[in-house]
């Protein structure tokens, strides 16, 4: 028989209440889900942009600063900048979700992962 139990609180409180309700099986199931979710979030956080993309980006920035950029290169720079911005948004969303999952501040999670707040 399967039961559903809705519990609010920190992960520690939820696991303690679930354990009281149904035993260690619930605890293991919840821990597996938490570990799986955390693993997925960490993959998203660590998903990077290729070295080639960064090289092209820095080359285009240098050309723009030297004022020798073509219109085509300007468009490439805009496209790369847009991709970098979207990647950063996805990363920040994953960081926020991970901080919620861990019950820690965003700053603490970023510090634990070695991510500069001004990166």
N, C-alpha and C positions, 0 to 999 in steps of 0.2 A: 504494500500500500504506500502511496506517495502522499505527502502532506506539504502544504505551502505555509510558510511562516514569514511574516513581514516584521523585520526588526530594524530599528533606527539606532544609530550611535557610531562610535569608532569601530574599526575592524576588530579590535580586541574585545569590545563589548558585544558586538554581533556574534563573534565566535564563541564567547562564553555563554551567551543566551541560547545559541543554536545547539551547543554541546549539552546544555541542561535539558533542552527539549527532546533531542533525538539521539544523542550519543556521538561517539567519535566519527562515525561515518559522515555526518553532516559537516563536521569540522574539516575533514579531509577534502570533501567535495568543494567547500568554500575556499580552502587554501589553494586547491588546484586551479580554481577559477581566478583567484586573485593573482597567483603566480603566472598563469597564462596571460591575463590582461596586462600585468606589469611587463612581462616579456614582450608583448606586442607593442606596448607604449615605448619601451626602451629601443626597440628596433626602429620605430618611427623617429624617435629623437636622434638616433645615431645615423639615420639615412642622410647621406651627404651628396654633394654635387661633385661630379667627376673633376679630376685634375685638369683635363683638357678644357672644361668649361671655365674653371677658375683662371687658367692661363689666358684664354681668349678674353675673359672679362678684364683682367688686369692690363692686357695689351691694348684693349679698346679704351680703357680709362686713360692710359698714358697718351694715346693718340688724341683723345679729347682734350687733355690738359695741354698738349703741344699744339692744339688747334690745327691738326692735319687729318681730321677724320672725314671720311666720305659720308654721303647720305646713307649708303648701304650699311656702312659700319655703325652709323648712329642707330639705325633700325636694329641691327644685331645687338647692340648694347642695351637698347630698350627691352628687347625680348629676353636677353639673359637676366637683366635686372628684375623683370617681372617674374621669371622662374625662381630667382633667388628669394624674392620677397614672399612668394607663395610657399616655398620650402620653409622659410623662417616662420610663417604663420602656422603651418602644419606642426612644426617642431614646438612652437610655444603652446599650441593647443594640447599636444601630447604631454608636455611638461606640466601644464596646469592640471590635466586629468590625473597624471601620476602623483602630483602633490596631494590632490583630493583623495586618491586611492590610499596613499600612505598616511594621510592625516597629518601632513607636514606642510610648512609654508613653502611657497614657490622658491624663495631664496635658499632655504635649507636643501631642497631637492637639487637645485642647480649647483650649490656648493658641493653636495655629496657626489655629483656626477662630474665635477670639475669644469663646469660651464660658467664662464664669466657673465655677470649680469649686464655688462656693457659690450657684449660680443657682437 
